[in-house]
């Protein structure tokens, strides 16, 4: 029997053919021998040669590829829009017809990923960690990590497809089948409209965790609420040099008055009244003021039991974050702009934060984010995950969250974008989200395929490219080694 089995394998693995081609040829030859065309009758099956029997019995086995022979042949892209702006999607093609999807972080430049193409062409994408180490020098904090992370996502998608398993399985398996999501609260001046939208998030859409923006922009037009804000032009979202948005918090000397604190507390009181206390409520985007004003604001809001206050000052000021964390009861979270695990380790080891909050599309991708979560878990710190992109990056986050034990909740920033879920088809036909929880797929890789028709309707007006060849990025033009 073993010899017959070996003959069958040799026959159906001819040189020069891929596994998929050999499997197809073997099955086609077998079907020619059957009268039914779709399989053997019971008697014929029992008395047929072993080769035919094996061909029939393995005809539905999913031999996705020959992983050891998989090679990267191209990188292509498109740039769809979401509520947070541009969210470039890349596609890494291979010599075996399977491809992997990744996403450059929201608001970042697709060229952060394209410049990596010449460094991965011809490589085996299943060697994810090796390739990640070779390109991670080209990422940095904030959106600049987006290119490396997009490539890393696409390689896990490819590796999962090559081996026929979901990405979370390659990270060590899953802890959960659904992923708790947190949604933003709507920005509405009319209290009735605001309450109706919050109620829809909780009761109709099933979300069990909310987050709100809470910053000086809420009160800047109310006289007597801030000190020194009139000097600064624009809002906290302005990125032009020497504006308040481009100036680190401690260097603006903007202060909140007692009236300003009271007005911000009134807003939180309105939100908490609409949400209730059964639902965790987090807060973000406070504006650019220093550590002392953060502490004053946090103490003023302690009665509302916020789940966390996020990015109250820039993440790199470890000692100041530690002082804030010690001074207030509300948990302090940061991390969405941090690239790689080392800065997280510094924050954790210094007890500077209560919750880590990486964005997978900046932090280093699936494996690096899991490493960050695992390190935090060992030191008693939970991990929430920031996210504001398309369903491609969403699914990368879902796989990572499924595989990380100390996970709390994943952000969903496009809850009101009607076509957001239609950007992709799930391979296992599950919806992306069911009543406020992301569904962990059982299909290989990330578990989604693109919906070309919908994506083409919502491309960046400045770049209508849709997965066209990119030969201009094939050539490597630098010596990358960091040592001699």
C-alpha positions as a LaTeX table, in Angstrom:
\begin{tabular}{lrrr}
\hline
Residue & $x$ (\AA) & $y$ (\AA) & $z$ (\AA) \\
\hline
Unk1 & 0.00 & 0.00 & 0.00 \\
Unk2 & 2.79 & 2.45 & 0.90 \\
Unk3 & 4.51 & 1.84 & $-2.44$ \\
Unk4 & 1.29 & 2.44 & $-4.35$ \\
Unk5 & 0.77 & 5.65 & $-2.41$ \\
Unk6 & 4.29 & 6.82 & $-3.29$ \\
Unk7 & 3.63 & 6.10 & $-6.96$ \\
Unk8 & 0.48 & 8.16 & $-6.82$ \\
Unk9 & 2.31 & 11.11 & $-5.28$ \\
Unk10 & 5.11 & 10.92 & $-7.85$ \\
Unk11 & 2.62 & 10.72 & $-10.70$ \\
Unk12 & 0.71 & 13.75 & $-9.54$ \\
Unk13 & 3.74 & 15.93 & $-8.75$ \\
Unk14 & 5.41 & 16.23 & $-12.12$ \\
Unk15 & 8.34 & 18.68 & $-12.40$ \\
Unk16 & 7.47 & 22.17 & $-13.58$ \\
Unk17 & 3.91 & 22.14 & $-12.27$ \\
Unk18 & 2.50 & 23.79 & $-9.19$ \\
Unk19 & 0.65 & 21.77 & $-6.56$ \\
Unk20 & $-2.62$ & 23.27 & $-7.75$ \\
Unk21 & $-1.91$ & 22.21 & $-11.39$ \\
Unk22 & $-0.87$ & 18.69 & $-10.39$ \\
Unk23 & $-3.91$ & 18.25 & $-8.22$ \\
Unk24 & $-6.16$ & 19.43 & $-11.02$ \\
Unk25 & $-4.50$ & 17.13 & $-13.61$ \\
Unk26 & $-4.70$ & 14.09 & $-11.33$ \\
Unk27 & $-8.35$ & 14.68 & $-10.64$ \\
Unk28 & $-9.11$ & 15.30 & $-14.32$ \\
Unk29 & $-7.45$ & 12.00 & $-15.32$ \\
Unk30 & $-9.40$ & 10.22 & $-12.66$ \\
Unk31 & $-12.73$ & 11.70 & $-13.74$ \\
Unk32 & $-12.13$ & 10.55 & $-17.31$ \\
Unk33 & $-12.11$ & 6.98 & $-16.01$ \\
Unk34 & $-15.46$ & 7.25 & $-14.29$ \\
Unk35 & $-18.82$ & 6.80 & $-15.92$ \\
Unk36 & $-20.44$ & 9.31 & $-13.59$ \\
Unk37 & $-18.01$ & 12.16 & $-14.23$ \\
Unk38 & $-18.43$ & 13.34 & $-10.66$ \\
Unk39 & $-17.16$ & 10.34 & $-8.69$ \\
Unk40 & $-17.24$ & 6.55 & $-8.52$ \\
Unk41 & $-20.23$ & 4.40 & $-7.79$ \\
Unk42 & $-19.74$ & 2.43 & $-4.59$ \\
Unk43 & $-18.80$ & $-0.82$ & $-6.37$ \\
Unk44 & $-16.38$ & 0.90 & $-8.73$ \\
Unk45 & $-14.79$ & 2.73 & $-5.82$ \\
Unk46 & $-14.20$ & $-0.50$ & $-3.90$ \\
Unk47 & $-12.51$ & $-2.31$ & $-6.80$ \\
Unk48 & $-10.70$ & 0.57 & $-8.55$ \\
Unk49 & $-6.89$ & 0.98 & $-8.50$ \\
Unk50 & $-5.42$ & 2.71 & $-5.46$ \\
Unk51 & $-4.45$ & 5.75 & $-7.55$ \\
Unk52 & $-8.08$ & 6.35 & $-8.52$ \\
Unk53 & $-9.30$ & 5.73 & $-5.01$ \\
Unk54 & $-6.85$ & 8.27 & $-3.58$ \\
Unk55 & $-7.68$ & 10.81 & $-6.25$ \\
Unk56 & $-11.37$ & 10.56 & $-5.41$ \\
Unk57 & $-10.97$ & 10.55 & $-1.65$ \\
Unk58 & $-8.62$ & 13.57 & $-1.66$ \\
Unk59 & $-10.37$ & 15.55 & $-4.36$ \\
Unk60 & $-11.73$ & 18.08 & $-1.87$ \\
Unk61 & $-8.58$ & 18.45 & 0.21 \\
Unk62 & $-7.49$ & 22.09 & 0.17 \\
Unk63 & $-3.87$ & 22.05 & $-1.03$ \\
Unk64 & $-3.53$ & 25.83 & $-1.16$ \\
Unk65 & $-0.01$ & 26.07 & $-2.52$ \\
Unk66 & 3.53 & 24.84 & $-2.11$ \\
Unk67 & 4.50 & 27.19 & 0.72 \\
Unk68 & 8.25 & 26.57 & 0.49 \\
Unk69 & 8.22 & 27.60 & $-3.18$ \\
Unk70 & 6.06 & 30.72 & $-2.79$ \\
Unk71 & 7.67 & 33.91 & $-4.13$ \\
Unk72 & 6.57 & 37.56 & $-4.18$ \\
Unk73 & 6.19 & 38.87 & $-7.74$ \\
Unk74 & 4.43 & 42.24 & $-7.43$ \\
Unk75 & 2.90 & 44.88 & $-5.15$ \\
Unk76 & $-0.11$ & 46.88 & $-6.33$ \\
Unk77 & $-2.49$ & 49.28 & $-4.61$ \\
Unk78 & $-5.65$ & 51.33 & $-4.47$ \\
Unk79 & $-6.60$ & 54.22 & $-2.16$ \\
Unk80 & $-10.22$ & 54.12 & $-0.93$ \\
Unk81 & $-11.67$ & 56.75 & 1.39 \\
Unk82 & $-13.22$ & 56.41 & 4.85 \\
Unk83 & $-14.39$ & 58.89 & 7.46 \\
Unk84 & $-10.74$ & 59.37 & 8.45 \\
Unk85 & $-9.52$ & 60.08 & 4.91 \\
Unk86 & $-7.20$ & 58.00 & 2.72 \\
Unk87 & $-6.73$ & 54.33 & 3.66 \\
Unk88 & $-4.43$ & 52.74 & 1.04 \\
Unk89 & $-4.84$ & 49.01 & 0.44 \\
Unk90 & $-1.92$ & 47.02 & $-1.01$ \\
Unk91 & $-1.98$ & 43.65 & $-2.75$ \\
Unk92 & 1.13 & 41.46 & $-2.78$ \\
Unk93 & 1.05 & 38.95 & $-5.66$ \\
Unk94 & 2.95 & 35.67 & $-5.89$ \\
Unk95 & 4.15 & 33.11 & $-8.42$ \\
Unk96 & 1.38 & 30.69 & $-7.40$ \\
Unk97 & $-1.64$ & 32.89 & $-8.03$ \\
Unk98 & $-2.49$ & 33.61 & $-4.41$ \\
Unk99 & $-2.14$ & 37.15 & $-3.06$ \\
Unk100 & $-2.14$ & 38.91 & 0.28 \\
Unk101 & $-3.95$ & 42.09 & 1.32 \\
Unk102 & $-2.57$ & 44.74 & 3.63 \\
Unk103 & $-3.43$ & 48.32 & 4.53 \\
Unk104 & $-1.32$ & 51.42 & 5.07 \\
Unk105 & $-2.63$ & 53.26 & 8.11 \\
Unk106 & $-5.43$ & 55.81 & 7.69 \\
Unk107 & $-4.19$ & 59.19 & 6.49 \\
Unk108 & $-0.76$ & 57.85 & 5.47 \\
Unk109 & 0.96 & 57.81 & 2.07 \\
Unk110 & 0.83 & 54.59 & 0.04 \\
Unk111 & 4.43 & 55.25 & $-0.97$ \\
Unk112 & 5.50 & 54.20 & 2.54 \\
Unk113 & 4.61 & 50.69 & 1.35 \\
Unk114 & 5.59 & 50.93 & $-2.31$ \\
Unk115 & 9.20 & 51.81 & $-1.48$ \\
Unk116 & 9.46 & 48.43 & 0.23 \\
Unk117 & 8.53 & 46.49 & $-2.90$ \\
Unk118 & 12.10 & 46.26 & $-4.23$ \\
Unk119 & 13.19 & 44.81 & $-0.88$ \\
Unk120 & 10.72 & 41.92 & $-0.87$ \\
Unk121 & 10.48 & 40.91 & $-4.56$ \\
Unk122 & 11.43 & 37.28 & $-5.03$ \\
Unk123 & 11.20 & 36.54 & $-1.31$ \\
Unk124 & 8.98 & 33.93 & 0.33 \\
Unk125 & 6.17 & 35.77 & 2.18 \\
Unk126 & 5.72 & 32.85 & 4.57 \\
Unk127 & 8.98 & 33.90 & 6.24 \\
Unk128 & 7.05 & 36.72 & 7.88 \\
Unk129 & 9.30 & 37.53 & 10.82 \\
Unk130 & 12.49 & 37.41 & 8.76 \\
Unk131 & 11.08 & 39.79 & 6.16 \\
Unk132 & 9.66 & 42.06 & 8.88 \\
Unk133 & 13.09 & 42.38 & 10.47 \\
Unk134 & 14.60 & 43.29 & 7.10 \\
Unk135 & 12.14 & 46.15 & 6.44 \\
Unk136 & 11.26 & 47.45 & 9.91 \\
Unk137 & 14.05 & 50.06 & 9.71 \\
Unk138 & 11.89 & 51.88 & 7.14 \\
Unk139 & 9.03 & 52.53 & 9.57 \\
Unk140 & 8.68 & 55.08 & 12.33 \\
Unk141 & 6.15 & 56.43 & 14.78 \\
Unk142 & 2.74 & 57.70 & 13.65 \\
Unk143 & 1.72 & 57.18 & 10.05 \\
Unk144 & 5.28 & 56.45 & 8.96 \\
Unk145 & 4.92 & 52.93 & 10.35 \\
Unk146 & 2.07 & 52.32 & 7.93 \\
Unk147 & 4.10 & 50.91 & 5.05 \\
Unk148 & 5.94 & 48.26 & 7.05 \\
Unk149 & 2.71 & 47.26 & 8.80 \\
Unk150 & 0.79 & 46.98 & 5.52 \\
Unk151 & 3.41 & 44.59 & 4.13 \\
Unk152 & 3.39 & 42.58 & 7.36 \\
Unk153 & $-0.42$ & 42.26 & 7.21 \\
Unk154 & $-0.28$ & 41.08 & 3.60 \\
Unk155 & 2.35 & 38.47 & 4.41 \\
Unk156 & 0.20 & 36.97 & 7.18 \\
Unk157 & $-2.71$ & 36.90 & 4.74 \\
Unk158 & $-0.50$ & 35.06 & 2.25 \\
Unk159 & 0.95 & 32.67 & 4.81 \\
Unk160 & $-2.51$ & 31.79 & 6.07 \\
Unk161 & $-3.72$ & 31.12 & 2.54 \\
Unk162 & $-0.62$ & 29.08 & 1.72 \\
Unk163 & $-1.06$ & 26.83 & 4.75 \\
Unk164 & $-4.86$ & 26.89 & 4.71 \\
Unk165 & $-5.34$ & 28.35 & 8.21 \\
Unk166 & $-6.61$ & 31.66 & 9.64 \\
Unk167 & $-3.96$ & 34.21 & 10.55 \\
Unk168 & $-4.75$ & 33.93 & 14.26 \\
Unk169 & $-3.76$ & 30.25 & 14.14 \\
Unk170 & $-0.28$ & 31.23 & 12.98 \\
Unk171 & $-0.07$ & 33.60 & 15.98 \\
Unk172 & $-0.70$ & 30.73 & 18.39 \\
Unk173 & $-4.46$ & 30.20 & 18.23 \\
Unk174 & $-7.46$ & 32.14 & 19.49 \\
Unk175 & $-8.84$ & 33.01 & 22.91 \\
Unk176 & $-12.22$ & 34.20 & 21.63 \\
Unk177 & $-14.64$ & 33.81 & 18.72 \\
Unk178 & $-15.95$ & 37.39 & 18.77 \\
Unk179 & $-14.16$ & 40.69 & 19.31 \\
Unk180 & $-15.69$ & 43.39 & 21.46 \\
Unk181 & $-15.78$ & 46.76 & 19.65 \\
Unk182 & $-16.04$ & 50.29 & 20.94 \\
Unk183 & $-17.71$ & 52.99 & 18.88 \\
Unk184 & $-17.31$ & 56.74 & 18.88 \\
Unk185 & $-20.12$ & 58.93 & 20.18 \\
Unk186 & $-21.72$ & 61.26 & 17.60 \\
Unk187 & $-20.81$ & 64.95 & 17.64 \\
Unk188 & $-24.21$ & 66.67 & 17.79 \\
Unk189 & $-25.12$ & 69.98 & 19.38 \\
Unk190 & $-28.83$ & 69.11 & 19.58 \\
Unk191 & $-29.33$ & 67.01 & 22.73 \\
Unk192 & $-32.30$ & 65.15 & 21.28 \\
Unk193 & $-30.43$ & 64.18 & 18.11 \\
Unk194 & $-27.39$ & 63.22 & 20.19 \\
Unk195 & $-29.43$ & 60.98 & 22.50 \\
Unk196 & $-31.16$ & 59.31 & 19.55 \\
Unk197 & $-27.85$ & 58.46 & 17.87 \\
Unk198 & $-26.32$ & 57.14 & 21.09 \\
Unk199 & $-29.40$ & 55.03 & 21.67 \\
Unk200 & $-29.07$ & 53.60 & 18.14 \\
Unk201 & $-25.46$ & 52.59 & 18.82 \\
Unk202 & $-26.39$ & 50.84 & 22.04 \\
Unk203 & $-29.83$ & 49.39 & 21.43 \\
Unk204 & $-30.05$ & 48.93 & 17.65 \\
Unk205 & $-26.43$ & 48.22 & 16.71 \\
Unk206 & $-25.53$ & 46.47 & 19.93 \\
Unk207 & $-22.34$ & 48.27 & 20.94 \\
Unk208 & $-21.32$ & 47.78 & 24.56 \\
Unk209 & $-18.50$ & 50.33 & 24.79 \\
Unk210 & $-18.31$ & 53.95 & 23.61 \\
Unk211 & $-15.63$ & 56.61 & 23.25 \\
Unk212 & $-16.03$ & 60.38 & 22.92 \\
Unk213 & $-13.85$ & 63.29 & 21.87 \\
Unk214 & $-13.39$ & 65.68 & 24.78 \\
Unk215 & $-11.14$ & 68.66 & 24.21 \\
Unk216 & $-10.65$ & 72.40 & 24.28 \\
Unk217 & $-12.29$ & 72.68 & 20.86 \\
Unk218 & $-15.59$ & 72.06 & 22.68 \\
Unk219 & $-15.20$ & 75.22 & 24.78 \\
Unk220 & $-12.82$ & 77.48 & 22.84 \\
Unk221 & $-15.67$ & 79.72 & 21.64 \\
Unk222 & $-17.07$ & 80.16 & 25.15 \\
Unk223 & $-15.50$ & 83.26 & 26.75 \\
Unk224 & $-13.54$ & 82.69 & 29.93 \\
Unk225 & $-12.93$ & 78.95 & 29.50 \\
Unk226 & $-9.26$ & 78.97 & 28.46 \\
Unk227 & $-6.10$ & 81.02 & 28.95 \\
Unk228 & $-3.79$ & 81.81 & 26.02 \\
Unk229 & $-5.77$ & 79.91 & 23.40 \\
Unk230 & $-6.42$ & 83.09 & 21.42 \\
Unk231 & $-2.74$ & 83.33 & 20.55 \\
Unk232 & $-2.78$ & 80.03 & 18.68 \\
Unk233 & $-4.31$ & 79.83 & 15.21 \\
Unk234 & $-6.49$ & 76.93 & 14.10 \\
Unk235 & $-7.57$ & 73.85 & 16.02 \\
Unk236 & $-5.78$ & 70.85 & 17.49 \\
Unk237 & $-6.14$ & 69.15 & 14.08 \\
Unk238 & $-4.00$ & 71.72 & 12.24 \\
Unk239 & $-0.61$ & 70.30 & 11.25 \\
Unk240 & 1.01 & 73.48 & 9.91 \\
Unk241 & 4.22 & 74.53 & 11.62 \\
Unk242 & 3.81 & 76.75 & 14.70 \\
Unk243 & 0.09 & 76.20 & 15.05 \\
Unk244 & $-1.45$ & 74.71 & 18.19 \\
Unk245 & $-2.00$ & 71.42 & 16.37 \\
Unk246 & 1.69 & 71.16 & 15.48 \\
Unk247 & 2.95 & 72.19 & 18.94 \\
Unk248 & 3.41 & 69.57 & 21.64 \\
Unk249 & 1.01 & 69.91 & 24.52 \\
Unk250 & 3.48 & 71.14 & 27.14 \\
Unk251 & 4.73 & 73.98 & 24.95 \\
Unk252 & 1.44 & 75.79 & 24.21 \\
Unk253 & 0.84 & 77.17 & 27.73 \\
Unk254 & $-2.88$ & 76.85 & 27.06 \\
Unk255 & $-4.71$ & 76.46 & 30.38 \\
Unk256 & $-8.25$ & 75.55 & 31.35 \\
Unk257 & $-10.07$ & 77.87 & 33.73 \\
Unk258 & $-12.52$ & 76.65 & 36.35 \\
Unk259 & $-15.27$ & 77.68 & 33.96 \\
Unk260 & $-13.65$ & 75.65 & 31.20 \\
Unk261 & $-13.49$ & 72.60 & 33.47 \\
Unk262 & $-17.16$ & 73.06 & 34.38 \\
Unk263 & $-18.21$ & 73.32 & 30.72 \\
Unk264 & $-16.32$ & 70.14 & 29.80 \\
Unk265 & $-17.83$ & 68.37 & 32.78 \\
Unk266 & $-21.30$ & 69.42 & 31.59 \\
Unk267 & $-20.61$ & 67.75 & 28.26 \\
Unk268 & $-19.48$ & 64.53 & 29.91 \\
Unk269 & $-22.52$ & 64.63 & 32.15 \\
Unk270 & $-24.76$ & 64.84 & 29.06 \\
Unk271 & $-23.02$ & 61.88 & 27.44 \\
Unk272 & $-23.05$ & 59.79 & 30.61 \\
Unk273 & $-26.77$ & 60.52 & 31.08 \\
Unk274 & $-27.46$ & 59.25 & 27.57 \\
Unk275 & $-25.19$ & 56.20 & 27.88 \\
Unk276 & $-25.74$ & 55.17 & 31.49 \\
Unk277 & $-23.23$ & 53.45 & 33.74 \\
Unk278 & $-23.57$ & 49.92 & 32.40 \\
Unk279 & $-21.51$ & 50.93 & 29.36 \\
Unk280 & $-17.79$ & 51.79 & 29.58 \\
Unk281 & $-17.13$ & 55.32 & 28.31 \\
Unk282 & $-13.64$ & 56.37 & 27.18 \\
Unk283 & $-12.38$ & 59.83 & 26.23 \\
Unk284 & $-9.90$ & 61.12 & 23.64 \\
Unk285 & $-8.57$ & 64.20 & 21.80 \\
Unk286 & $-8.28$ & 66.60 & 24.71 \\
Unk287 & $-6.26$ & 69.24 & 22.94 \\
Unk288 & $-2.80$ & 70.57 & 23.58 \\
Unk289 & $-2.34$ & 71.58 & 27.22 \\
Unk290 & 0.19 & 70.43 & 29.79 \\
Unk291 & 0.42 & 67.82 & 32.54 \\
Unk292 & $-0.94$ & 70.08 & 35.29 \\
Unk293 & $-4.09$ & 70.89 & 33.34 \\
Unk294 & $-4.54$ & 67.21 & 32.47 \\
Unk295 & $-4.52$ & 66.37 & 36.17 \\
Unk296 & $-7.01$ & 69.15 & 36.96 \\
Unk297 & $-9.36$ & 67.95 & 34.21 \\
Unk298 & $-9.05$ & 64.29 & 35.19 \\
Unk299 & $-9.89$ & 65.03 & 38.82 \\
Unk300 & $-12.88$ & 67.15 & 37.76 \\
Unk301 & $-14.23$ & 64.20 & 35.72 \\
Unk302 & $-13.55$ & 61.37 & 38.18 \\
Unk303 & $-17.19$ & 61.19 & 39.27 \\
Unk304 & $-18.14$ & 60.01 & 35.75 \\
Unk305 & $-15.87$ & 56.93 & 35.96 \\
Unk306 & $-14.33$ & 57.13 & 32.51 \\
Unk307 & $-12.88$ & 53.85 & 31.22 \\
Unk308 & $-9.73$ & 55.70 & 30.21 \\
Unk309 & $-8.33$ & 59.08 & 29.17 \\
Unk310 & $-6.33$ & 58.62 & 25.98 \\
Unk311 & $-3.22$ & 60.43 & 24.70 \\
Unk312 & $-3.47$ & 63.25 & 27.21 \\
Unk313 & 0.11 & 64.31 & 26.36 \\
Unk314 & 2.57 & 62.97 & 23.75 \\
Unk315 & 3.50 & 59.37 & 24.49 \\
Unk316 & 7.27 & 59.86 & 24.67 \\
Unk317 & 7.17 & 61.85 & 27.93 \\
Unk318 & 7.30 & 58.79 & 30.16 \\
Unk319 & 7.99 & 60.56 & 33.48 \\
Unk320 & 5.12 & 63.01 & 33.02 \\
Unk321 & 2.70 & 60.23 & 32.08 \\
Unk322 & 3.79 & 58.37 & 35.20 \\
Unk323 & 3.08 & 61.43 & 37.33 \\
Unk324 & $-0.37$ & 61.84 & 35.76 \\
Unk325 & $-1.17$ & 58.16 & 36.30 \\
Unk326 & $-0.20$ & 58.41 & 39.97 \\
Unk327 & $-2.19$ & 61.59 & 40.54 \\
Unk328 & $-5.58$ & 60.52 & 39.17 \\
Unk329 & $-7.98$ & 57.60 & 39.53 \\
Unk330 & $-9.06$ & 57.49 & 35.89 \\
Unk331 & $-6.95$ & 55.00 & 33.84 \\
Unk332 & $-4.45$ & 56.62 & 31.48 \\
Unk333 & $-3.97$ & 55.07 & 28.02 \\
Unk334 & $-1.61$ & 55.76 & 25.15 \\
Unk335 & 0.03 & 54.06 & 22.19 \\
Unk336 & $-1.74$ & 54.66 & 18.87 \\
Unk337 & 1.28 & 56.49 & 17.44 \\
Unk338 & 4.01 & 54.20 & 18.82 \\
Unk339 & 6.08 & 52.09 & 16.41 \\
Unk340 & 7.47 & 48.74 & 17.64 \\
Unk341 & 7.41 & 47.16 & 21.07 \\
Unk342 & 10.41 & 48.85 & 22.72 \\
Unk343 & 8.67 & 52.18 & 23.58 \\
Unk344 & 5.71 & 50.22 & 24.97 \\
Unk345 & 8.10 & 48.21 & 27.15 \\
Unk346 & 9.54 & 51.46 & 28.53 \\
Unk347 & 6.07 & 52.80 & 29.39 \\
Unk348 & 5.03 & 49.51 & 30.98 \\
Unk349 & 8.22 & 49.03 & 32.99 \\
Unk350 & 7.93 & 52.57 & 34.35 \\
Unk351 & 4.26 & 52.14 & 35.35 \\
Unk352 & 3.48 & 55.19 & 33.22 \\
Unk353 & 0.17 & 53.93 & 31.80 \\
Unk354 & $-2.75$ & 51.83 & 33.00 \\
Unk355 & $-3.78$ & 50.61 & 29.54 \\
Unk356 & $-1.75$ & 50.24 & 26.36 \\
Unk357 & $-3.47$ & 51.29 & 23.17 \\
Unk358 & $-1.52$ & 50.33 & 20.02 \\
Unk359 & $-2.72$ & 50.84 & 16.47 \\
Unk360 & $-1.72$ & 47.65 & 14.67 \\
Unk361 & $-1.16$ & 49.61 & 11.46 \\
Unk362 & 1.55 & 51.65 & 13.19 \\
Unk363 & 2.80 & 49.35 & 15.97 \\
Unk364 & 4.40 & 46.82 & 13.61 \\
Unk365 & 1.56 & 44.61 & 12.41 \\
Unk366 & $-0.04$ & 41.47 & 13.81 \\
Unk367 & 2.90 & 39.70 & 15.43 \\
Unk368 & 4.52 & 42.80 & 16.91 \\
Unk369 & 1.20 & 43.95 & 18.37 \\
Unk370 & 0.64 & 40.53 & 19.91 \\
Unk371 & 4.13 & 40.69 & 21.42 \\
Unk372 & 3.24 & 44.10 & 22.89 \\
Unk373 & 0.03 & 42.70 & 24.35 \\
Unk374 & 1.76 & 39.66 & 25.78 \\
Unk375 & 4.45 & 41.78 & 27.46 \\
Unk376 & 1.78 & 44.02 & 29.00 \\
Unk377 & $-0.20$ & 41.00 & 30.20 \\
Unk378 & 2.80 & 39.66 & 32.13 \\
Unk379 & 2.89 & 42.96 & 34.02 \\
Unk380 & $-0.82$ & 43.21 & 34.73 \\
Unk381 & $-1.76$ & 45.74 & 32.05 \\
Unk382 & $-4.64$ & 45.35 & 29.59 \\
Unk383 & $-4.60$ & 46.20 & 25.89 \\
Unk384 & $-7.22$ & 48.11 & 23.91 \\
Unk385 & $-6.64$ & 48.59 & 20.18 \\
Unk386 & $-6.93$ & 51.75 & 18.11 \\
Unk387 & $-8.26$ & 51.41 & 14.56 \\
Unk388 & $-9.73$ & 53.74 & 11.93 \\
Unk389 & $-9.31$ & 52.09 & 8.52 \\
Unk390 & $-11.03$ & 49.78 & 6.03 \\
Unk391 & $-12.21$ & 46.19 & 6.62 \\
Unk392 & $-8.80$ & 44.90 & 5.50 \\
Unk393 & $-6.99$ & 46.39 & 8.49 \\
Unk394 & $-10.05$ & 45.67 & 10.62 \\
Unk395 & $-9.68$ & 41.96 & 9.98 \\
Unk396 & $-5.96$ & 42.08 & 10.75 \\
Unk397 & $-6.93$ & 43.60 & 14.10 \\
Unk398 & $-9.61$ & 40.96 & 14.66 \\
Unk399 & $-7.09$ & 38.14 & 14.21 \\
Unk400 & $-4.59$ & 39.79 & 16.55 \\
Unk401 & $-7.26$ & 40.51 & 19.18 \\
Unk402 & $-8.47$ & 36.92 & 18.98 \\
Unk403 & $-4.94$ & 35.68 & 19.70 \\
Unk404 & $-4.14$ & 38.06 & 22.60 \\
Unk405 & $-5.45$ & 37.22 & 26.06 \\
Unk406 & $-5.41$ & 40.64 & 27.76 \\
Unk407 & $-7.42$ & 42.32 & 24.98 \\
Unk408 & $-10.21$ & 44.72 & 26.04 \\
Unk409 & $-11.87$ & 46.25 & 22.97 \\
Unk410 & $-11.15$ & 47.33 & 19.39 \\
Unk411 & $-12.13$ & 50.72 & 18.01 \\
Unk412 & $-14.59$ & 50.98 & 15.11 \\
Unk413 & $-14.50$ & 54.47 & 13.66 \\
Unk414 & $-16.70$ & 54.07 & 10.57 \\
Unk415 & $-19.94$ & 52.98 & 12.17 \\
Unk416 & $-21.97$ & 55.60 & 10.26 \\
Unk417 & $-20.35$ & 54.94 & 6.86 \\
Unk418 & $-23.06$ & 52.95 & 5.09 \\
Unk419 & $-20.82$ & 51.25 & 2.49 \\
Unk420 & $-17.88$ & 50.47 & 4.81 \\
Unk421 & $-18.66$ & 46.78 & 5.25 \\
Unk422 & $-19.31$ & 46.45 & 1.50 \\
Unk423 & $-15.64$ & 47.10 & 0.71 \\
Unk424 & $-15.02$ & 43.36 & 1.17 \\
Unk425 & $-16.64$ & 39.93 & 1.02 \\
Unk426 & $-15.93$ & 37.54 & 3.86 \\
Unk427 & $-14.79$ & 34.13 & 2.63 \\
Unk428 & $-16.80$ & 32.27 & 5.30 \\
Unk429 & $-19.89$ & 34.43 & 4.57 \\
Unk430 & $-20.10$ & 35.68 & 8.17 \\
Unk431 & $-20.87$ & 39.39 & 8.56 \\
Unk432 & $-17.90$ & 41.47 & 9.66 \\
Unk433 & $-19.81$ & 42.72 & 12.69 \\
Unk434 & $-22.78$ & 41.33 & 14.60 \\
Unk435 & $-24.37$ & 43.49 & 17.30 \\
Unk436 & $-21.25$ & 45.38 & 18.27 \\
Unk437 & $-18.84$ & 42.43 & 18.04 \\
Unk438 & $-16.41$ & 41.56 & 15.25 \\
Unk439 & $-16.65$ & 37.96 & 14.04 \\
Unk440 & $-13.43$ & 35.93 & 14.04 \\
Unk441 & $-13.27$ & 34.06 & 10.71 \\
Unk442 & $-12.40$ & 30.42 & 10.20 \\
Unk443 & $-11.15$ & 30.93 & 6.64 \\
Unk444 & $-7.48$ & 31.13 & 5.62 \\
Unk445 & $-5.41$ & 34.28 & 5.99 \\
Unk446 & $-7.30$ & 37.42 & 6.94 \\
Unk447 & $-10.51$ & 35.89 & 5.61 \\
Unk448 & $-11.68$ & 38.64 & 3.25 \\
Unk449 & $-11.69$ & 39.35 & $-0.49$ \\
Unk450 & $-12.13$ & 42.79 & $-2.01$ \\
Unk451 & $-15.39$ & 44.00 & $-3.49$ \\
Unk452 & $-14.02$ & 45.67 & $-6.62$ \\
Unk453 & $-17.27$ & 47.34 & $-7.63$ \\
Unk454 & $-17.75$ & 49.18 & $-4.34$ \\
Unk455 & $-14.08$ & 50.09 & $-3.89$ \\
Unk456 & $-13.91$ & 51.68 & $-7.34$ \\
Unk457 & $-16.81$ & 53.96 & $-6.39$ \\
Unk458 & $-14.95$ & 55.42 & $-3.40$ \\
Unk459 & $-11.34$ & 55.92 & $-4.48$ \\
Unk460 & $-9.30$ & 58.97 & $-3.52$ \\
Unk461 & $-10.20$ & 61.66 & $-6.07$ \\
Unk462 & $-6.48$ & 62.44 & $-6.38$ \\
Unk463 & $-5.50$ & 58.85 & $-7.19$ \\
Unk464 & $-7.87$ & 56.59 & $-9.10$ \\
Unk465 & $-5.27$ & 53.85 & $-9.53$ \\
Unk466 & $-6.78$ & 50.40 & $-9.04$ \\
Unk467 & $-4.18$ & 47.66 & $-8.63$ \\
Unk468 & $-2.23$ & 48.63 & $-11.72$ \\
Unk469 & 1.32 & 47.24 & $-12.16$ \\
Unk470 & 4.01 & 49.22 & $-10.33$ \\
Unk471 & 7.29 & 48.45 & $-12.19$ \\
Unk472 & 8.72 & 51.83 & $-11.21$ \\
Unk473 & 9.12 & 50.47 & $-7.66$ \\
Unk474 & 10.95 & 47.28 & $-8.67$ \\
Unk475 & 14.49 & 48.59 & $-8.43$ \\
Unk476 & 16.30 & 48.89 & $-5.13$ \\
Unk477 & 18.41 & 52.06 & $-5.10$ \\
Unk478 & 20.15 & 52.04 & $-1.73$ \\
Unk479 & 22.44 & 50.04 & 0.53 \\
Unk480 & 20.22 & 49.31 & 3.52 \\
Unk481 & 22.47 & 47.56 & 6.02 \\
Unk482 & 22.83 & 49.46 & 9.29 \\
Unk483 & 26.22 & 48.04 & 10.22 \\
Unk484 & 29.60 & 47.42 & 8.60 \\
\hline
\end{tabular}
